[in-house]
């Protein structure tokens, strides 16, 4: 079952004030006394297979977080904007929700949109599309910060392979900042662990063997339906499929050979990729 362990807290995306995005035709009521869209404590949107205890703990954490923001002078008595609150939690793994078979935790999200008050035909009203700022808190979720650098993995991998993870852009109170996200961890466990060459070759070989099996399956299906296809077209299709099978089989063979020839010391080295050779073997740099 998923556990609500705050292994990782990603906060805070603050989208500051953007005067350049304001249109001259609009009248912003900056002195209008604002409020919050909800009264604390809130009932967050909880989804997925969460136990009663997990739902209670997630609700408590979310409201503790919101209470901290509610006490801030700027947000406690907002002027010129309404604080619109979104809060949710669901089970998932630390990388993404598309991959099955990994350890699950409760992923939490809190977002505060500071919707600016505007003078409209209906009177003075907060317009969320003209929010002066957005504050986001993500718990146990790497996707908002590093999702774009993810390398596809199979479902039996314990985590995503990620390429080109950038170094922090700086620090705030000692915590690393990536773009506009401040990453706060519960402990000193590193976010990313190097992938060994041995493990990476094993992964590439499994993927290559799965691709070969898929091509062979397509070849068998094509053979079953070849009677309904003109002889010349059927021959061309068989030749193309056979060429694909031969090429993929060669890739599998090259990866097997490369794995067998890898020394125990080299197998422990961290993976730094250069390119994939014409034979399908992995080129380490």
C-alpha positions in Angstrom: 0.0 0.0 0.0 1.2 3.5 -0.6 2.7 5.3 2.4 2.5 9.0 3.2 6.2 9.5 3.8 7.4 13.0 3.1 10.6 11.8 1.4 10.6 14.8 -0.8 9.0 18.2 -0.8 9.2 20.4 -3.9 8.3 24.0 -3.2 7.7 26.8 -4.0 6.9 27.9 -7.6 6.3 31.6 -7.2 5.4 33.4 -10.4 6.0 36.9 -9.0 4.3 40.0 -10.3 4.4 40.5 -14.1 3.5 44.1 -15.0 4.4 43.4 -18.6 1.4 40.9 -18.9 -1.2 43.4 -17.7 -3.4 45.0 -20.3 -3.9 48.8 -20.1 -7.6 48.4 -20.8 -8.2 46.6 -17.5 -8.7 48.4 -14.2 -7.1 46.5 -11.3 -8.5 47.3 -7.8 -5.2 46.9 -5.9 -6.6 48.3 -2.7 -9.7 46.2 -2.7 -9.7 44.0 0.4 -9.5 40.4 -0.6 -10.2 37.0 1.0 -9.6 33.3 0.7 -11.8 31.2 -1.6 -12.2 28.6 1.2 -12.4 28.5 4.9 -9.7 26.4 6.7 -9.5 23.6 7.3 -10.2 22.4 3.8 -11.3 19.0 2.5 -8.8 18.2 -0.2 -9.6 16.2 -3.3 -8.4 12.7 -2.5 -8.3 10.1 -5.2 -7.0 6.6 -5.8 -6.6 3.6 -3.4 -5.8 5.5 -0.2 -6.5 3.9 3.2 -8.5 5.8 5.8 -5.2 6.5 7.7 -3.5 7.8 4.6 -6.5 10.1 3.8 -6.4 11.5 7.3 -2.7 12.1 7.3 -2.7 13.7 3.9 -5.6 16.0 4.9 -3.7 17.0 8.0 -0.5 17.8 6.1 -2.3 19.8 3.5 -4.1 21.9 6.1 -0.9 22.4 8.1 0.7 23.7 4.9 -2.2 26.0 4.1 -2.2 27.3 7.7 1.4 28.4 7.3 0.6 30.4 4.2 -2.6 31.8 5.8 -0.5 33.3 8.7 1.7 35.2 6.2 0.9 38.9 6.5 0.6 39.3 2.7 -1.9 36.4 2.5 -3.6 36.7 5.9 -5.2 40.1 4.9 -4.9 40.1 1.1 -5.3 43.4 -0.7 -6.1 43.5 -4.4 -6.5 39.8 -4.8 -8.4 36.7 -3.7 -6.4 33.6 -2.6 -7.9 30.7 -4.6 -7.0 27.3 -3.2 -6.5 23.9 -4.8 -5.5 20.9 -2.8 -5.3 17.2 -3.7 -3.5 13.9 -2.9 -3.3 10.5 -4.6 -1.1 7.4 -4.6 1.8 7.2 -7.1 5.5 6.7 -7.6 8.1 9.4 -7.4 8.7 9.6 -11.1 5.4 9.4 -12.8 2.0 7.7 -12.8 2.4 5.9 -16.2 4.8 3.2 -14.9 3.5 0.3 -12.9 5.2 -2.0 -10.4 7.1 0.7 -8.5 6.9 1.6 -4.8 4.0 4.0 -4.2 3.7 7.0 -1.9 1.0 9.5 -1.3 1.7 12.4 -3.7 0.3 15.8 -2.5 -0.3 19.1 -4.2 -1.2 22.5 -3.0 -1.7 25.6 -5.2 -2.6 29.1 -4.3 -3.6 31.5 -7.1 -3.6 35.2 -6.2 -6.5 36.2 -8.5 -6.4 40.0 -9.1 -9.5 42.1 -8.5 -10.7 43.9 -11.6 -13.5 46.4 -12.3 -15.9 44.7 -14.7 -19.4 45.3 -16.0 -20.6 43.0 -13.2 -18.7 45.0 -10.6 -15.4 44.4 -8.8 -14.5 40.7 -9.1 -11.4 38.5 -8.8 -10.2 37.2 -12.2 -8.1 34.1 -11.8 -6.7 34.3 -15.4 -5.0 37.5 -14.2 -3.5 36.1 -11.1 -0.6 38.2 -9.8 1.2 35.1 -8.6 0.9 31.3 -8.2 2.4 29.4 -5.3 2.7 25.6 -5.7 3.8 22.9 -3.3 4.4 19.4 -4.6 5.1 16.5 -2.2 6.8 13.2 -3.3 6.7 14.3 -6.9 9.7 14.9 -9.2 7.7 15.3 -12.4 7.1 19.1 -12.1 10.8 19.8 -11.8 12.5 17.0 -13.9 9.8 15.5 -16.0 11.2 16.9 -19.2 14.5 15.0 -18.8 13.0 11.6 -18.4 14.3 8.7 -20.4 11.7 6.0 -21.2 11.9 2.9 -19.1 10.2 -0.4 -18.9 7.6 -1.2 -16.2 10.0 -3.4 -14.2 12.6 -0.6 -13.7 12.7 0.7 -10.1 13.0 4.3 -11.4 13.2 6.5 -14.5 16.5 7.0 -16.3 17.0 10.7 -16.7 19.4 12.4 -19.1 21.0 15.7 -18.8 19.8 16.7 -15.3 20.9 20.3 -14.9 22.7 21.5 -11.8 20.8 23.7 -9.3 20.4 27.3 -10.4 21.3 28.4 -6.9 20.1 28.0 -3.3 17.5 29.6 -1.0 18.2 29.1 2.7 20.6 26.3 1.7 18.0 24.4 -0.4 18.7 23.9 -4.1 16.6 25.7 -6.6 15.8 24.3 -10.1 14.2 27.0 -12.3 11.6 28.3 -9.8 11.3 25.2 -7.7 12.9 25.0 -4.3 13.7 21.3 -3.4 13.4 20.4 0.3 14.1 16.9 1.4 13.3 15.1 4.6 16.8 13.6 4.8 20.1 13.7 3.1 19.5 11.0 0.5 20.6 12.1 -2.9 17.8 12.7 -5.5 19.6 10.8 -8.2 21.9 7.8 -8.1 24.3 6.9 -11.0 23.2 4.1 -13.2 26.0 1.5 -13.6 27.1 0.4 -17.0 26.2 -3.2 -16.2 22.7 -2.3 -15.2 22.3 0.0 -18.2 23.4 -2.7 -20.7 21.0 -5.1 -19.0 18.2 -2.6 -19.5 19.1 -2.0 -23.2 19.3 -5.7 -23.8 15.9 -6.3 -22.3 14.4 -3.5 -24.5 16.1 -4.9 -27.6 14.9 -8.4 -27.0 11.3 -7.1 -26.4 11.5 -5.2 -29.8 12.8 -8.3 -31.6 9.9 -10.4 -30.1 7.4 -7.7 -31.3 8.8 -7.7 -34.9 8.7 -11.5 -35.0 5.1 -11.4 -33.9 4.3 -9.0 -36.7 6.1 -11.3 -39.1 3.9 -14.2 -38.0 0.7 -12.2 -38.5 1.8 -11.0 -41.9 2.4 -14.6 -42.9 -1.1 -15.6 -41.9 -2.6 -12.9 -44.1 -0.2 -13.2 -47.0 -2.7 -15.3 -49.1 -5.0 -12.2 -49.4 -2.1 -10.1 -50.8 -0.7 -10.0 -54.3 2.4 -12.2 -54.5 4.7 -9.4 -55.4 3.5 -7.2 -52.5 3.6 -10.1 -50.1 7.2 -10.9 -51.1 8.2 -7.2 -50.6 6.6 -7.1 -47.2 8.3 -10.3 -46.1 11.7 -9.0 -47.2 11.2 -5.8 -45.3 10.1 -7.6 -42.2 13.0 -10.1 -42.5 15.5 -7.2 -42.9 14.1 -5.6 -39.7 14.3 -9.0 -37.9 17.9 -9.5 -39.0 18.9 -5.9 -37.9 17.2 -6.2 -34.5 18.7 -9.7 -34.0 22.1 -8.3 -34.7 21.5 -5.5 -32.1 20.5 -8.1 -29.5 23.6 -10.2 -30.3 25.9 -7.1 -30.1 24.5 -6.1 -26.7 24.8 -9.7 -25.4 28.4 -9.8 -26.5 29.1 -6.3 -25.0 27.6 -7.4 -21.7 29.6 -10.6 -21.6 32.9 -8.8 -22.4 32.3 -6.1 -19.8 34.7 -6.5 -16.9 33.4 -6.5 -13.3 35.2 -3.2 -12.7 33.8 -1.6 -15.8 30.3 -2.9 -15.0 30.4 -0.8 -11.8 31.3 2.5 -13.6 28.7 5.2 -13.9 27.0 5.3 -17.3 28.0 8.3 -19.4 26.5 7.9 -22.9 28.3 8.9 -26.1 26.3 7.3 -28.9 24.9 4.0 -30.1 27.1 2.4 -32.7 25.9 1.1 -36.1 26.0 -2.5 -34.7 23.6 -1.5 -31.8 26.3 -1.7 -29.1 26.3 1.1 -26.6 29.1 3.7 -26.8 30.2 4.8 -23.4 32.2 8.0 -23.0 
